[in-house]
């Protein structure tokens, strides 16, 4: 049988055991994309100094990257529905590797902006395709477990990828970070081509732009997009000002703040696959609802906690609660649409996630300046408590 004709749904192929190889490959894909996104912040001073510009000016590469990733994801999602997830994913890895390779050789800021925009296009492709691939491949009954493994990519990038990249940049120069990313993407490209299965394409041949509006008309799909907006916006809004709060209120140094974030990130890594497994047995919606209720309470409690052991435990527990909701939310929102439009919907949902970060960050900034970190925590808690309300429309599929 030709590779393009292999059906990769274990329910059809008769495979019963959990397919770790596919989940780990998709984890690696997400790890690369998230590491690339988060690494730029610590590299900005080095990039600015090397290219003779200000750090503020260098920040343009962050904006162009994010805009390119969000915009292209809306295009590549429907494309993956029609030509197949694997083709789009490996193409994204190829572009990512090449763009990072040329970034290693870049010597002007203008060229860097163009290459980072190109890398952003690839990163938007990787996230959308990886999540859609997992939604297609794993049956709903074990998709929480799979999404838990994929979601580890977000936290491992934060705990391991960013510190390793920052260390390499301080020793070898910032160009070498992108050389390593290029090599990593090249390796993942080869692994994905060889190991990832393909599937027949059953989507309609024509894409209707008006089809995007259909997602807004369906209550469950719209609720999924709003849940993604609130999920990303709440936690990012809170974490954005956590470091400033710890420094100004308790005079905690940057090194200790970094260590605290690493400890909390390690807790999130451990919680992610466990929560995914739990959601497969206790119900995705149940885990989403209760983890968000606990998280909302922890936002308020941590903001009022004095420095010390209780603060460390509070932030670590908060990270566990934040991690616990990721896998079941991914699993549930990939099931509310049919596979033929799954890529399109995931792309739109990811765009809402970015919109949530921008919107809540815009509200949190003046709140922090005027009323302090407790106000930021209240905003994050309010946004998080709205997610269980979204679950009124996010129904578990009927498997009877």
C-alpha positions in Angstrom: 0.0 0.0 0.0 1.3 3.4 -0.9 2.3 5.7 2.0 -0.3 8.3 1.0 -3.0 5.7 1.4 -2.2 4.6 4.9 -5.1 5.4 7.3 -3.5 6.5 10.5 -6.4 6.2 12.9 -5.6 3.4 15.4 -9.3 2.6 15.6 -9.3 1.7 11.9 -5.9 0.1 11.7 -6.7 -2.2 14.7 -3.8 -1.0 16.9 -4.7 -1.0 20.5 -1.6 0.2 22.3 -0.9 3.9 22.8 1.3 5.1 20.0 4.1 6.9 21.9 6.3 7.5 18.8 3.8 9.8 17.2 3.1 11.8 20.4 6.8 12.2 21.0 7.5 13.4 17.5 4.7 16.0 17.8 6.0 17.0 21.2 9.4 17.7 19.6 7.8 19.8 16.9 6.0 22.0 19.4 9.1 22.2 21.6 11.1 23.6 18.6 8.4 26.2 17.8 7.9 27.4 21.4 11.6 27.5 22.1 12.2 29.7 19.1 9.4 32.0 20.2 10.6 32.4 23.8 14.3 32.5 23.1 14.2 35.9 21.4 13.5 37.9 24.6 16.8 37.0 26.3 18.7 37.4 23.0 17.4 40.9 22.2 20.2 42.8 24.1 22.8 40.8 22.3 21.1 41.2 18.9 20.8 44.9 19.4 24.4 45.4 20.4 25.7 43.3 17.6 23.6 45.1 14.9 24.1 48.6 16.3 20.5 49.3 17.2 18.5 49.8 20.4 16.7 46.9 22.2 13.4 48.7 21.5 14.1 48.8 17.8 15.2 45.2 17.9 11.8 44.3 19.4 10.3 44.7 15.9 11.4 41.2 15.1 9.0 39.9 17.9 6.1 41.8 16.4 6.7 40.7 12.8 7.2 37.1 14.0 3.9 37.0 15.9 1.9 38.6 13.2 3.3 36.3 10.5 2.6 33.2 12.7 -1.0 34.2 13.5 -1.8 35.3 9.9 -0.3 32.3 8.1 -1.8 29.8 10.5 -5.3 30.9 9.3 -4.1 30.1 5.7 -2.3 26.9 6.5 -5.0 25.3 8.6 -7.5 24.9 5.7 -4.6 23.8 3.4 -3.7 21.0 5.8 -7.4 19.9 5.7 -7.0 19.4 1.9 -3.4 18.2 1.3 -2.8 16.4 4.6 -1.3 17.3 7.9 2.0 15.5 7.3 2.8 17.3 4.1 2.1 20.7 5.7 4.0 19.8 8.9 7.2 18.6 7.2 7.1 21.6 4.8 6.9 23.8 7.9 9.9 22.1 9.4 11.8 22.5 6.2 11.1 26.3 6.0 11.8 26.6 9.7 15.2 24.9 9.3 16.2 27.0 6.3 15.1 30.3 7.8 17.0 29.6 11.0 20.1 28.5 9.0 20.1 31.8 7.1 19.5 33.7 10.4 22.8 32.2 11.6 24.5 34.0 8.7 22.6 37.3 8.9 24.5 40.5 9.3 21.9 43.3 8.8 18.8 44.1 10.8 16.6 44.3 7.7 17.5 40.8 6.7 16.9 39.6 10.2 13.3 41.1 10.2 12.5 39.3 6.9 14.0 36.0 8.2 12.2 36.1 11.5 8.9 36.8 9.7 9.6 33.7 7.5 10.3 31.7 10.7 7.1 33.0 12.1 5.2 31.6 9.1 6.8 28.2 9.7 6.1 28.3 13.5 2.4 29.0 12.8 2.4 26.0 10.6 4.0 23.7 13.1 1.6 24.5 16.0 -1.6 24.2 13.9 -0.5 21.1 12.1 0.8 19.3 15.2 -2.4 19.8 17.2 -4.6 18.9 14.2 -2.5 15.8 13.5 -2.9 14.6 17.1 -6.7 15.3 16.9 -6.9 13.1 13.7 -4.6 10.3 14.9 -5.7 9.6 18.5 -9.2 8.4 19.3 -11.0 10.7 21.7 -10.8 8.1 24.5 -7.0 8.5 24.7 -6.5 11.9 23.1 -6.2 13.6 26.5 -3.1 11.5 27.2 -1.6 12.4 23.8 -2.3 16.1 24.2 -0.7 15.9 27.6 2.5 14.8 26.0 2.3 17.4 23.3 1.6 20.2 25.9 4.8 19.3 27.7 6.5 21.0 24.8 5.4 24.4 26.0 6.8 23.9 29.5 10.0 22.0 28.6 10.8 24.9 26.2 10.4 27.3 29.0 12.4 25.3 31.6 15.1 23.8 29.4 15.1 25.3 25.9 15.3 29.0 26.9 18.0 28.6 29.6 20.1 26.4 27.3 19.8 28.9 24.4 20.6 31.9 26.7 23.7 30.0 27.9 24.8 29.2 24.4 24.3 32.8 23.3 26.4 34.1 26.2 29.3 31.7 25.4 29.2 31.4 21.6 27.1 34.3 20.4 23.4 34.7 19.5 23.9 33.4 15.9 24.7 30.0 17.2 21.3 29.6 18.9 19.7 29.8 15.4 22.2 27.3 14.1 21.1 24.9 16.8 17.5 25.5 16.0 18.2 24.9 12.3 19.9 21.6 13.1 17.1 20.5 15.4 14.4 21.3 12.8 16.4 19.4 10.2 16.6 16.4 12.4 12.8 16.6 13.2 12.1 16.9 9.5 13.9 13.6 8.8 12.2 11.9 11.7 8.8 13.2 10.7 9.2 12.1 7.0 10.2 8.6 8.0 8.1 8.0 11.1 4.8 10.0 10.8 2.0 8.1 9.0 -0.2 9.7 6.4 -3.9 9.4 5.7 -6.3 9.6 2.7 -7.6 13.1 2.0 -11.4 13.3 2.3 -11.9 17.0 2.6 -13.9 19.0 0.0 -11.8 20.3 -2.9 -12.8 23.9 -2.6 -12.3 26.2 0.4 -15.0 28.7 1.2 -13.9 31.9 3.0 -17.4 32.1 4.4 -16.7 28.8 6.0 -14.8 30.6 8.7 -18.0 32.4 9.7 -19.6 29.0 10.4 -17.4 28.5 13.4 -18.8 31.7 14.9 -22.3 30.5 14.4 -21.8 27.2 16.2 -22.1 27.7 20.0 -19.7 24.9 20.9 -17.0 26.1 18.4 -17.3 29.7 19.4 -17.1 28.6 23.1 -13.9 26.7 22.3 -12.4 29.8 20.8 -13.4 32.0 23.7 -12.0 29.4 26.1 -8.7 29.5 24.3 -8.7 33.3 24.4 -9.3 33.3 28.2 -6.9 30.4 28.9 -3.9 32.1 27.2 -4.7 35.6 28.2 -5.3 34.9 31.9 -2.1 33.0 32.6 0.2 35.1 30.4 -1.2 38.3 31.9 -0.5 37.0 35.4 3.0 35.7 34.6 4.0 38.9 32.7 4.0 40.9 35.9 5.0 38.2 38.4 8.7 39.0 38.1 8.2 42.7 38.5 6.0 42.1 41.5 8.5 39.8 43.2 11.3 42.3 42.5 9.5 45.5 43.7 7.7 44.0 46.6 10.1 41.5 48.1 13.4 42.6 46.4 14.0 39.1 45.0 16.8 39.1 42.5 16.5 38.1 38.9 18.5 34.9 39.4 16.1 33.7 42.2 13.1 34.7 40.1 14.5 32.6 37.2 15.0 29.6 39.6 11.5 30.0 40.9 10.1 29.9 37.3 12.2 26.8 36.5 10.8 25.0 39.6 7.2 25.9 38.7 7.9 24.9 35.1 9.1 21.5 36.2 5.9 21.1 38.2 3.9 21.9 35.1 5.9 19.4 33.0 5.1 16.6 35.5 1.4 17.6 35.7 0.8 17.8 31.9 0.8 14.1 31.0 -0.9 13.1 34.3 -3.8 15.5 33.7 -4.1 14.2 30.1 -4.4 10.7 31.4 -6.8 11.7 34.1 -9.1 13.5 31.6 -9.4 10.4 29.5 -10.8 8.6 32.6 -12.6 11.3 34.5 -13.8 13.4 31.6 -12.2 16.2 29.7 -14.8 18.8 30.7 -14.6 17.9 34.4 -10.8 18.4 34.5 -11.2 21.7 32.6 -13.8 23.0 34.9 -12.2 22.1 38.2 -8.6 23.0 37.2 -9.7 26.5 36.2 -11.7 27.0 39.4 -8.7 26.0 41.4 -6.4 28.2 39.3 -8.6 31.2 39.7 -8.4 30.9 43.5 -4.7 30.4 43.4 -4.2 33.6 41.3 -5.8 35.6 44.2 -4.1 33.6 47.0 -0.5 33.8 45.5 -0.8 37.6 45.0 -1.5 37.9 48.7 1.2 35.5 49.9 4.3 36.6 51.7 7.8 35.7 50.4 9.1 32.3 51.5 8.3 28.6 51.3 4.5 29.2 50.9 5.1 31.5 48.0 7.2 28.9 46.2 4.6 26.2 46.9 1.8 28.5 45.8 3.4 29.4 42.4 4.3 25.7 41.8 0.7 24.6 42.6 -0.5 27.4 40.4 1.6 26.1 37.5 0.2 22.6 38.0 -3.3 23.8 37.8 -2.5 25.9 34.7 -0.9 22.9 33.1 -3.7 20.5 34.0 -6.3 22.3 31.8 -4.2 22.4 28.6 -4.4 18.8 27.5 -8.2 18.2 28.0 -9.0 21.6 26.4 -7.0 20.6 23.3 -8.6 17.2 23.2 -12.1 18.4 23.6 -11.8 21.3 21.1 -10.3 19.1 18.4 -13.4 16.8 18.7 -16.1 19.4 18.2 -15.3 19.6 14.5 -15.1 16.9 11.9 -11.5 16.0 10.6 -12.2 17.7 7.2 -12.2 21.2 8.8 -10.2 20.5 12.0 -7.1 22.3 10.7 -9.2 25.4 9.8 -10.8 25.4 13.3 -7.5 24.9 15.2 -5.9 27.7 13.3 -8.8 30.0 14.2 -8.7 28.9 17.8 -5.0 29.6 18.0 -5.6 33.1 16.6 -8.1 33.7 19.4 -5.4 32.5 21.8 -3.0 35.2 20.6 -5.8 37.8 20.7 -6.5 36.9 24.3 -2.8 37.5 25.2 -2.8 40.9 23.6 -6.2 41.9 25.1 -5.6 40.9 28.7 -2.0 42.2 28.6 -3.4 45.6 27.5 -5.8 45.6 30.4 -3.3 44.3 32.9 -0.6 46.9 32.2 -2.5 50.0 33.6 -3.9 47.9 36.4 -0.5 46.9 37.6 0.8 50.5 37.5 -2.3 51.9 39.3 -3.4 49.2 41.7 -0.5 46.7 41.9 -0.2 43.0 41.3 -3.4 42.1 43.2 -5.4 43.9 40.5 -3.6 41.8 37.8 -4.4 38.7 39.7 -8.0 39.7 40.0 -8.2 40.2 36.2 -6.5 36.8 35.6 -8.9 35.1 38.1 -12.0 36.7 36.5 -10.9 35.6 33.0 -10.2 32.1 34.3 -13.6 31.7 36.0 -15.3 32.4 32.7 -13.8 29.3 31.2 -16.0 26.9 33.1 -19.0 28.9 31.8 -17.7 28.2 28.3 -17.9 24.5 29.2 -21.7 24.8 29.2 -21.5 24.7 25.4 -18.5 22.4 25.2 -20.1 19.0 25.5 -18.3 15.7 25.7 -19.1 13.6 22.6 -21.7 10.8 23.0 -19.9 7.5 22.7 -22.9 5.3 23.4 
